[in-house]
Amino acid sequence: MNPKLRPLLVFHGLDKLLFFAISPNLPYSAWKSGWLSESQLALFFVIQIFCYRLFPLVGGYLADRFDKYRVILFGSVLQASGLAFLCATTSPVQLLIAGGIVGMGGGILNPAIYASISQLANTHSERAFSIHYLLINLGSMLGPLLIWPLFANQALYLLIILAGAFCWLVATAPPQTRSDTPTIAISWFSPSSDRIFLQVLALFASIWACYTMIFSSVPLISSQLGNQFEGNVWLGLNSLTVLCAFFWSAWRNKEPENNATAWRKIIIGLNLTILGILCAGVATHLLLVVLGIVLLSIGELMAIPPLYNFVSKHAPVDARSRYFGFTWVAGAVGEAGAQGLLWAIANPRMVCFISAGILIVFTLSNRSLRQQVEAKV
């Protein structure tokens, strides 16, 4: 692995650890304390997710026009400022503003991170994206389960460690080079006219539509079966399964990265995701819900890193960050669409079936995407 890739992965892993420790839990703490209403709590997450999923369009454009590490610095400072403000808020309005700042900062830095991983990893980008995905899940598990319970509001002091990791990142950053070869001007929204890439976006949106059921439909189905837990244990099970599956595959799998195995991983991952969310939808016992989350988690680990790897190879070099920015927007479409269905239908099992059905449709209609993956990944 490229030595310059390590500080980037460590930095973003710590960044996600703090994000998942502070951002989801502090608003809940304010709600439990009585100075934030339920509607304001919901509005907080709407504002934050909206910014987090749509500002990658801005971050991707900036990262393609300017030095990627400067964009990472700008997004990181903005997000850290939002987290600091979040820990100091004393009113609902302040909390909502802080949530928006956190979302904007995270949204801006993410495409630059992904494009930098692609650039530095070169021929080992699938493995790099898998490690990156592992670190995100590690943060999403340890943040709410360990950092927040131990440190609560004092978790902000961990920004000192994050600042150290960022200094390491800056000190080892590769020089920004410009090619003397003339390049074709690419517009801000040019990825939206790329037919192959649109198929990738459809898959991303469908995968995230299934994944977001962990936050809503799955807890509701579990409650219907007479099981109510303190906190969202399903998110923890998802992250734990991803971690175990990653280490298991790293130990067992000795195959080199190649086009055939990449496409096979994507297809198996999509099928496992479909099977997992269907298991949750038809569950008549808690064990079937557990099985569904485990299958879905293994599926997303198998499908998502190779898809990110394909995006890094498919996108024009001068527009790579913009392409990654659009993948975040696809996530917003999938998550918001699935949650909107649940709001409109109010039937968690039916929404699971619909989400699985949509993923089935886009999985079966990707012949041209398969050809592209086998040619480029």
Buried (B, 14 or more C-beta within 10 A) or exposed (E): EBEBBBBBBBBBBBBBBBBBBBBBBBBBEBBEEEEBEEEBBEBBBBBBBBBBBBBBBBBBBBBBEBBBBBBBBBBBEBBBBBBBBBBEBEEBEEBBBBBBBBBBBBBBBBBBBBBBBBBBBEEBBBBBBBBBBBBBBBBBBBBBBEBBEEBBBEBBEBBEEBBEBBEBBBEEBEEEEEEEEEEEEBEBEBBEEBEBBBBBBBBBBBBBBBBBBBBBBBBBBBEEEEEEEEEBBBBBBBBBBBBBBBEEBEEEEEEEBEEEBBBBBBBBBBBBBBBBBBBBBEBEEEEBBBBBBBBBBBBBBBBBBBBBBBBBBBBBEBBBBBBBBBBBBBBBBBBBBBBEBBEEEEBBBBBBBBBBEBBBEBBEEBEEBEEBBEEBB
